[in-house]
Amino acid sequence: MTAESDGTTEFWPAGFSAGAVSANIKYSNRRDLMLLVTDAPASAAALFTLNRCVAAPIVLSREHLNRSSSSIRALVCNSGNANAATGKKGLDDALVMAEAVAQELSINPEEVLVASTGVIGQLLPMERVLDGISSLVATLQRDSVLDAAGAIMTTDTFPKFFTLELLLSGGSVRLSGIAKGSGMICPNMATMLAFLTTDAAITPDLLHTALKKGNRHSFNAITVDGDTSTNDMVSIIASGTGPEITAGSEDYTLFCDALEALMTFLAKLIVIDGEGATKLVGITVNGAVDDREAELAARTIAHSSLVKTAIHGEDANWGRIIAAAGRSGALFNQEDLELHFNDLSILKPGLLADFSEEAASAILTKDAYTITLRLGNGPGEATIWSCDLSKEYVDINGSYRS
């Protein structure tokens, strides 16, 4: 398996092109509208937010995947405006975006996925959006990863993209992805977006299974602030120009593993770029009764504002960690707890905390480290990737609409 991520070589798998333009939807100084296009009808799958306040593009994209039998030709996405909580007009606008793309490409509207990200509760400036769509086709090219990844950013500080090349029995396949996300990050999927592509020849059902499996330990295992967006979406489109992958084959197992690796890398980039974040922290809970119990505890610790502020303050306040685990609902005996920062023992069974504050501080000043809490002797284990909560997070979100 090889990886390419500098954008200097061809990024998209065979059978894809992309483009981006500035439609001045909110940002006047950069691109804010992108289009991803397949050369021919392609297999597709997607997972969407479970937030009951769901954005219009999510409603439309769900319908299009169902109506097109998961055969997709294009994906259009704007930033700066979420087209969420916009009622019937918002649904109409999402459909108009799909229809405009379809007209430009001479395809059916049902073959177009639509995504949006940005401010909630505001109508899209459709005249600018449609002008942008009419200009997009002229920008399409095989390798436009920086433009496309940049166009879907909101408060992100850098574009997020990566490519993997995987050698299978029938030849090599490429898996690529771009993502955005910085705040309102606590995906519960089936404001985070990820658009993945591959040139593998694979059915929509197998794509969906692989995507769901990979999502559990990647985009569904991160948190910045504990808020699930109205617009969360991760999709994958397969052009079918490469080797065929069949159910139950070793190739499919390798493909699933590679896809999860790609998704995990992009997910970590989102946490690293969390609004105001300065640290990436992997929170692992093991020794639980089962994986579900471990995940309950890990998520609660990762979401805890008190834990996140202690991380930011580089304070070895282990009491906040075990208190968060204690309220998570996970089953354990507090006398059995063991806690480590990286390899440094902080808490031993019997609630014995005998550690060097200097050694702990040396770990907590790092940009990235792990917190591991052992609940007991069970087989359950889970890891959630989190970050610190800083004053800058408050500043960014206190004036997000301005």
N, C-alpha and C positions, 0 to 999 in steps of 0.2 A: 504494500500500500504506500503510495506517495502522496504528498500534500503540496499544493501550490496556493499561495494566498497573497502574492504581491501585486496581482492585477496586470503584470507585464506580459504574461502569456495568455493564451486563449482561456477564458474562465468558464464560460458556459459550455455544458456538454453539447455534442453535436445535435443539430435539429432545433436550436433555439437562437433567438436574437432579442435584443432589448434596447430601449432608448429612454431618455428622460429630457424633460424641458422645464422651464420656469413658467408657471401659469399665474404667478402672483396671487395664489389662494390666500396665503397669510404672509409668507416670507418673500420679500422682494429682492433678496440678495443671493438666492440660490435656487436650484431645481427643486420642484415640489410635486411633480407628476411623472410617473414612470409606467412603461408598458413592456411586458414580457410576452413574446410571441413564439409559437411553435410552427415549424415548417409544414406540418401535417397534423391531423387529429391525433391527440395524445391521451394516454391514460392519466387519471388524476385522482387525488384523494385529499381531504382536508379535515382538520379538527378546528372547532370553533369555541368561543367563550361560552360558559354556562351561566353567565350573568343574565338575570331576567330582564334587565334593561339592555337590550341587544341592539346594536347599530344596524341601520338599513342595509349597508353592504353585506353584512353577515347573513341577514335574512335572504337577500337576493342570491348570494353565492351558494348557500345551502340548496335553494330551489334549482339553480342551474346545474349543480352537480347531480341532483336527482333526475332532472328532466333530460339531461344530455347523456345519461348512462355513464357518467364520469368520463366523458370524452371532451377535452378542453383544448382550445386553440390560443387563448390569450388571457392575460391577467393585467388589470390596470389598477394602479394605486395612487392616491393623492395623500399628501401630508398637509398639516395646518388646520384641518377641519375633519372631525370624526364622522360627520353626518349621522350622529346618534341623538336620540330623543328629538327627532325632527318630524315624526308623524308620517302621514301619507305623502306629503311633499318630499320628504327624505327618501322614501321608497321609490317614488317616481323618478327622483334625480339619480338614484343609483342605477335604475333601469335605463335611463337616458344615457348614462355613461357607457353601459354595456352596448346599447344600440349604436352609439356613435363609434365605438371601437369596431363593432361588427361591420358597420358601413365602410369604414376606412380599409378594412382587411378583406371585405367580401366574404364574411363568414356569418353564422347565425348568432344572435345575441346570447342564446343559451350556452354557447361555447366560450363565453367570457366570464371570468371571475372578477369581482370588484372588491377592493379593500380601501379603507380610509383610516386616517389616524390624525388626532389633533384635538381641538376644543370641542366639547360636547354641547349640544343645544343650539347650534348655529347652522343655518342653511348654507349649503354650498353656493359660492358665486358661480352659477352654472355657465354664464356667458364666458367667463375666463377659463373654466374647466373645459368647455367644448372647444374653445380656440386652441387650448393646449393639446387636446386629443387630436385635432386636425393637423397639428404640427409634429406629433410624435412619430408617425410612420417614417418621416424623412430622417429621423435620428437613429433608426434601428440599425444595429450592427452586432456582429458576433461577440465582441468583447467590449462591453460597456459597464463593467461591474461597478466601478467607482461612481459613475453617474447614477446608476440605478439604485445602489445602496444609499447614496447620499440623498436621493429624492424622497425616500420614505422616512427620513429622520425628522424628529421634532426637537426634544431637548437633548437628544444624543449629542455627544461631543466628538464622535468619530464614526465613520461607516463600518458596518460589520459584514464580513463576507469570508468565505473559505471554500476550497475545492479539495476533494479527495479523488484519487484514481485507484481503482480496485481491479486486481487481476483475477478473473474467473476462468472456468474451464473453457469457455467459448471465446475468450479474449478479454480485453479491459473495458471497464465501464467507468464513467465519471459521475460523481455526485457533487453538486454545488449548492450553495445557499447564501442568501442575504437575509439580514434580520435588522429589526429596529426595536428599541426599547430602552428606557432609562428610568422612567417613573411610572406609577400605577402598574407595578409589576408583582403579580402573584397569580400567574396563569392557572386557570382552572378549566381545562378544555375537555373539551372532550377529554397600558396601551402599548401589547407586544405583537409584532408581526414577523413571520418567517416564511420566505418563499424558497422552496427547495426544488432542484431540477436534477434529472438524471437522463442519460441516453439509453438506459436499460430497456429491453422489451419485456414488460411485466404488466400483469392485469391490474385493474383498479382495486380489486379485492385484496390482492397480495400487497399492493401499495398501502392500502388503508391499514392492514394488519401490521405492517412494518412501521408505519408512521405512529400508530397508537402505542406500539411497544417502545419505540424510541422516545416518544414524548414523555413517558412516565418518569424516566430517569434524566431528562434534560430540561425541556421548557416547563414541565410540571414539577420540577425539583429546584426551582429558584424563587427567590423573593427579594424585592427591594424595599417595599413598604406595606405589603400585606393587602393591597387593593387589586382586585380582579377587574380588568378593563371591560368596557362594553364592546370592544373591537378586536379582542384577541383572536388571532387566526394563524395557523400554520398549515401550509399546503405543500404538496409535492406533485410535480408533473413529470411524466416519463415520455420522452419523444419516441422511444422504440427503435432508434437507429442502431443500437448496439446489440450485444448478445442477449438471447432470451433467458429469462430466469423463471423457473417453474417451482411450484409448491413442493415442499418437502426435500428439496435438493440442498446439497452442501453450498451451492452458489447462493441460494436464498438466505441461508444462515449467515454467510459472509456479508451479503448485501445488507441484511438487518443490522448486523454489528457495525458496519461502516456508516450506515445512516444514523445510528444512535451516536456514534463518535462525532459525526458532523454536527448533529443537533446539540450535543453536549458542549462542543467547542463554542458554537454560536450563543448558547444559553449563558455560558460563563462570561462571554464578552458583554452581554446585557447587564449582568450583575456588576462586572468591573466598571461599567459606564453608568451605574446607578446614580441618580441625581444627587450630587454632592458627596458621592461615595469616595472613600480613600482606601478601603480594604476589601479584599475578597476572602470570605471565611467559609470553609466547608464544615458543616455541622453534621457529624455522624453520631447516630444512636445505635448501639448494638446491645446484644444480650437480652433483647426483649422477647416476649412470649411469641410474637410473630412479626412479620414485616409491617403489618398495618399498625400495630402498637408502637413500633419503632418510629414509623412515619409520623404518627400523632405527636410524639414527643419532639422529634426533630423539627417539625413544622412550627410547633408552638415556640420553641426556643428561637428559631430563625425569625419568627414574626415579632418577638417581644421587643418593644421599644426600649425597655430598660436594658436588655441584653445588648441591643444595637448601639445604644448610647455609651454603654461601658466599653464596647469594642472601639468606638470612636475615641473615647477618652483614654484608651490603652490601660484600662483598670481591670485587674485580675479579680473581679467581683464574682466569684464562683457561686455565691448565694443566689444571684439573679438567674443563673442557668438552671440550678436544681429546682428553684421555685417555679420557673416556667414549665419544666418537665412535670412537676407535681400537679399543676393545674391542667395539664394537657388531656387527662383522661386515660393515659397509658397506665397499665398495671405494673407496679414494682414496689419493692420494700426499700425505703430510703436508706436503711442500714447497708444495703448491697451496692450502693452507687459508687462508681469509680469515674473520675474525670481527668482528662489529659488535655493540655494545650500542646499541639504537636506531640513530641515524645515525653514531655515534662509532666510528671504526675502531680496533680493539683489536689485531688481528693481520693482517699483510700476508703475501702469498706469500713463501716463503723463511723462514718462522717468524720474521718481524721484528715484534717487539712494541714499538712506540714510540708511547705514548699518554699523555695527561695523567691521572694518578690522580685529580686534583680533578674533571676533567670526567666521568670514569667514576663517581666517587662521587656526583656530582649526579644521574646517571641511576639508580644502584642504590638511592638513597634514595626513589625514587618508588614509589607503590603499584602501578603497572603499567608494564611496558616489554617490549621484545622483545630476544631474543638471536638473531642470525642467523649461521649458520655455512655458508660456501660451501666445498664439497668439491672442485670442479673446474669444468668447462665443460659438464657433462651437462644434460639436460632435467629430471631428477628433482627434485621438491620436495615437502616435507611440513611441516605445522605441528602441534605438540602443545602444549596449554595446561597449564601446571604452576604450582606454587606453592612457597613456601619450606617448610622443615622446622624447626619451632621447639621450644623446651623445652615449650611448652604442649601440643604434640601428644603428647609422652611422658606428660605428666600426665593428659591426657584418656583415653588408651588404657591407661594403667597401672591405671586403676580403673574401666574401662568397665562391668563387671558389678555394681559396687556401687551 
